[in-house]
Amino acid sequence: MLDVIEIQKILPHRYPFLLVDRVTSMEMGKDIVAYKNISISEPVFQGHFPGHPIYPGVMILEGMAQAGGILALQSSGLTPEEIQEKVIYFMSIDNAKFRHPVKPGDVLEYRITVLKLRKNLIVLDGKAYVGDKLVSEAELKAMVMDK
């Protein structure tokens, strides 16, 4: 549905901090499914952890947040030009849980569902999977703001 080129038209993030590679489904104002391919060549693995690479939980949460940001901006009713003038600030991440380690070669699937959507506020239920195994979950709250 959205490739990385289209995602970069929505999100301001760039390498090495763009953590969504593809969006496969999105229902405006409701939910999104997005993917991140985890590669050993990512800079984070230089220090986390040498000889035992584990993708950091904070990066999983950031990927959820970015997928949620795509959903929030695409659901806002703004034109593509207006979206370029917006940024999403995350206000809170609650009830974060990490259930299984994520390793190089895994494909993270972000499944994000809207719990509340108002003009500039969005509350999301975020879940991350590798295959059919839940690896992380959290509730994310964010505001859409002018740059």
Summary of the structure (lengths in Angstrom):
residues: 147
radius of gyration: 14.7
end to end distance: 26.5
largest distance: 46.5
contacts: 454
relative contact order: 0.21
helix: 21%
strand: 42%
